[in-house]
Amino acid sequence: MTQTSSFLNRHAALVFSLKTFAAAMLAFSIALLLDMPRPYWAMASVYITTNLFTGATYSKAIYRILGTLIGAAGTIVLVPNLVNAPELLSLSIALWVGICLYLSLIDGTPRSYVFMLAGYTVALLGFPIVSVPQAAFDIVVARVQEIALGIICASVVAMVVLPRSVASAVTTQADTWLAAARRLGVDVLIGHGSDQDRDNERIRLAAAASEIDQLGRHLGYEVAASTNIAQGLQRLRQHMLSLLPLLGSIEDRKLAVNSDGEASARVAVICARIARWLEEGGCDGQEAGALRAALDAVRPALDADSGWTDITVAGLVIRLRNLVDVMHDCRLLREAIDGRHPEQLPLVFRPDRLTTAVPHRDHGAALFAAASVALAVLACCAFPIATGWSDGVAAPLFAAVVGSLLAGVDDPLSTFRNFYGLFLTVIAVHGIYLFGVLPRITAFEMLIAALMPIFVLFGWMAARPATARVGAMLAIYFSVQLALTETYSADFSSYANSSVALMLGVALTGVICGIVRILGASWIAGRLVRSNWTTLAAVAERRSDQDRFAIASLMQHRLALLAARITVVPAEARSDAANLRQLRTALNILDTRQAGFGLSRRARATIEAFLAHLASICRTHTAGPLPVGLVRQLDDTIASTLQESSSEARDQVLMGLAGVRSGLFPESPAYQPREIEHRTIAA
């Protein structure tokens, strides 16, 4: 790495802030040159659109243009036709904002920005023109032009000036993730750390993987990214999805094997070898081959008299071999990115098709969040209508924008309370600039010099993860509130009214959202936990048409969402979620069904009867141990499967059923061989 690139990486936030300020000033100066009526909108659009990475800036630019056009069309339809009925217009705009926000929240991808922007654009454009509805079309067109100018300037500067690639960022994050996964693998294999430490690390890795997925969705918008990079990273992500549930299965089986001293000692030797291989980076292909041979040598044969230890050791050996194969594949994929096409690599695991990540969608939580913002907009509209306060139309405008941007928080009241101080800061700084700094500005260069310190600070905050939301809001709102135009004009009455409207809109939105969404993080966390049981029930009764990678990404995304709320999750449910027990059970069910085609009709009927019973329980299960009768039925199913003639299909089914048992009943006594009367088993 060169000294220049090292410097840019260390000071990426400052470089981003300076680039963004330059783009904002470029947009503002062009808007002045073109004599646009509200040039500050071009400036604000730069701060709304720009991102640390070029591909993310392009995608936001496209989504912002689409959202702005949809919102502009909605404004032209609603405002001129309903301006003489303010109550109906207020209700229509509130419903528009709420519906668009709902669609944004359930989308769960960067594309959701289109819906959110389409929603609050109607408020941004509609409320300021209620006093001049005859000029609605001209004002909306001018606003779209100003916004488009800001978007273009942000995109051009991101592409030309020290561009940062999404591909390189995703690759770096994937390297960090895989290194952490290898360390977790070592801890699992040799028993380092406590159970809670390993659970916490799994939760952290799930959250980090979700961030990689979100950033990777911008890769298609980056011109410099090759097809090899995109497909290689997507294939690598599919392999990464299997690592966390795989390590959870290995940990459970190692714990079960520990009850047998001889088997535990035999397995400990090979586990130590795999741990050393992982510590060295998993790079040695020859050692990987030797590990596979050693694992095949210690795998016990299964027959009708096999005990639980034999079944568990066989399952552990298979999972250990899968771990070696997946880690080796990950190394090949990582080294080949931007070099060889992933289809040319000698991968052990090669899914039939590339599956994109499937996000969790909570329609109930999205509906509550959207409804709370719609009610806040309606309440803010009612106040100026009832009092005749004409400048108060800015309050529902701010309610729509702030409410939409903060719709994803669990505790709205405390969040809005914290942001209240930030908006007071915006008002204070706005007043200082409006009445103390701007009157002394006599040239455009002086304006740039005066604005630079505050906007560089806000941009630097926006580039840092810890202060990103705060910095972005400060930059955007300060740009809008400052309302820079070609000539200086300051009116204290207008300043005071807009400031009061801002604080009123934020306050009412915080209170209403806090009341409507009073259940908070614990309610959302409970819904996430229950969703895993619902997905497991759908897999057990064949109602899910998703493949194993889609299910893995869905449940691990839920774990990532739980990471921010983990303190309100009950201890038992937290441990189950961190160990991905429902996911592992679902994957074992898929494996069991696939291998079950090699068994007799009677054995398949026994398995399906158990899975139907499991599905009926999972549909209503929320927490705590499952019924004891279910594990008895599972043991009968295992015993029945052992009666089948020896084959690879039978062993695969046994491994799947044993995985279901260790996943759902980790505390149950070990399985004991038993005689099965086939006439007593329901078909």
C-alpha positions, 0 to 999 in steps of 0.5 A: 500500500502506498503512503498516499492510499494509506493516508486517504484510508486513515483520513477517509472521513475528512476526505469525504467531507471535503469532497462533499462540501466541494460538490455542494458548492459546485451545485449551489454555484451552478444553480445561481448561474442558472438563476434557479429560484431555490439554489439551496435545494441543490446544495441540500441534495448533495448531502442527501445523496452522497455516500462514502462509496462511489457505487452507493452514491450512484444507487442513491442518486438513481433512487433519489431521482425516481423518488423525487419524480414520483413525489413531484407527480403526487404533489401536482395531483394532490395540492391543486385539486385539494387546496380548497379543502385543507382538512382533506389535503392534510389527510391525503398527504398524511396517508401518502407519507404513511403508505410510502413509508410502509413500503419503504420499511418492508422493502428492506433493501437500498431500493427502499429509499425510492418509497421513503423519498416519494413519501416525504417529497410530497410534504417538502413540495406540497406544504410550501405551495398551498398559498400559491396553488396556481404556480404548483406545476412551475414550482415543482418543476423548478424543485425537481431541477434543483434536486437533479442538479445536486444529484448530478454534482454529487455523482460526478465528484464521487466518480472523479475525485478520489473515488472509493470502490464498493468492491474494495470495501466489501472485500475488506469487510469479507476478509475481516469477517472470515478472519473472525469466523476462523477465530470463532471456529478455533474457540469452538474446536478447542473449547476456548472462551465461555458459552456467552462469549461465543454467543456474543461473537456469533451475534456480532458476526451475523450483524457484520454479515448483514452490513456486508449484504447491504453494502454489496447491493450497491456493487451493481451500480459501480462501473469499475466493478467486474463481473468476476468481482460481483459473482465471486463476492456473491458466491463467497457470501453464500459460503459465509452463510453456512459457517455460523450454523455449521459452527453451532452444530459442531459445538452442540455435538462436541458437547454431546460427545464429551460424555463418552471419554474414549470418543471425546479423546478420539475426536479431540485430536482431529479437532485440534488439527483443524484448529491449527489449520484455521489458525494458519489461515486455512490456506494449506490445500494439502493439509485440507486433504489430509484432514478429510482423510483423517475425518473419514478414518474416524467416522463410525459405521451406523447400524440398527444397534448404534447408540447415540454416541455413534450417531453423534460422532458420525454427525460431528465428523460430517460437520467437521468435514463440511467446515474444512470444505467451506473454509477452503472454498472461501479461501479459493473464492477470496484469492480468485476475486478479480482474477478467475471466474468463480465457475472455474474454481475447484469448489467442493460446494457449488450451489445450482444458482446464486441466491441473493440475500433475503431480508426479514420483513415485519409487516406489523412493525412497519405498519405501526411505524408508518401509521405513527408518522402519518398521525404526526403529520396529521396532528401537525397539520391540524395545529396551523389550520385551527390557529390560522398560523400560516407559517405553521405549515412547515411543522408537518413538513418537518414531521414527515421528513424527520419521522420518515428518517427515524422510523426505524428506531425502537424507542422514538420518544427518547430518540426524538428527545436526543435529536431535539438538542441537535435541532436547537443547535441547528436553529442557533447556528442558523441564527448566528449565520443569518444575522451575524455572518451573512450580512458581512459577506460581499463575494462568493469566495467569502461565502464559501470560506464562511460555510466551510468550517461548519459544513466540513464538521457536519460532513466529517460527522456524517462519514463516521459510523458513530455519528453518521445519522446526526451529521447527515441530519445537521448538514441537510437541515442547516442547508435548508434552514439557511435558504441561501439565494443570490441576494441576502435577505433576513427577516427575524419574524420568518426566522422565528416562525420557521424555528418554532415550526421545526421544533413543534414538528419534531416535538409532536412527531416524537410524542405521537410516535412514542405513544403509538409505538410504546411497546418498543424494542422488546415487542420487536425482539419478540416478533423476531424470535417468533418469526424463526419458529414460524419459518421452521414450521413452514419448512417442516410442513413444506410450505416454504419454497425457499432454498437453504441459502435463502432460509439461512440469509433470512434467519441470520438477518433476523439475528442481526436485527436482534443484535441491537435489541439483544439486552431485552431478549430473555436468556433462553431465547437469546441463546437459541437465537445466537446458536441459530437452533431454528435455522439449523433445524430447518436445514437438517429438515431439508437434508432429511427430506432430500436424502429420504427419497432413498428410504422405504415408503414406510420410513418416509411416512414416519418422518413426515408424521414427525415433521407434521407434528413438529410444524403444528407445535412450532406454529404457536411456540414462542419460548421455553422447551418443546413438549417431551412427547415430541422428542419421544416421537423423534427417537422413534423416528430415528429407531425406525430409520436405523431399521432400514438397510445400510446405505448412504441415504439412510446415514444422511437421514440419520444425520439430519434427524440427529441434527434436529434432535441436538438443535431442538432438544440439547438438554434431553437425555441421550437417545437409546436404541429401541425396538419399533413395532411398525404397525404402531406407527401412523402412516 
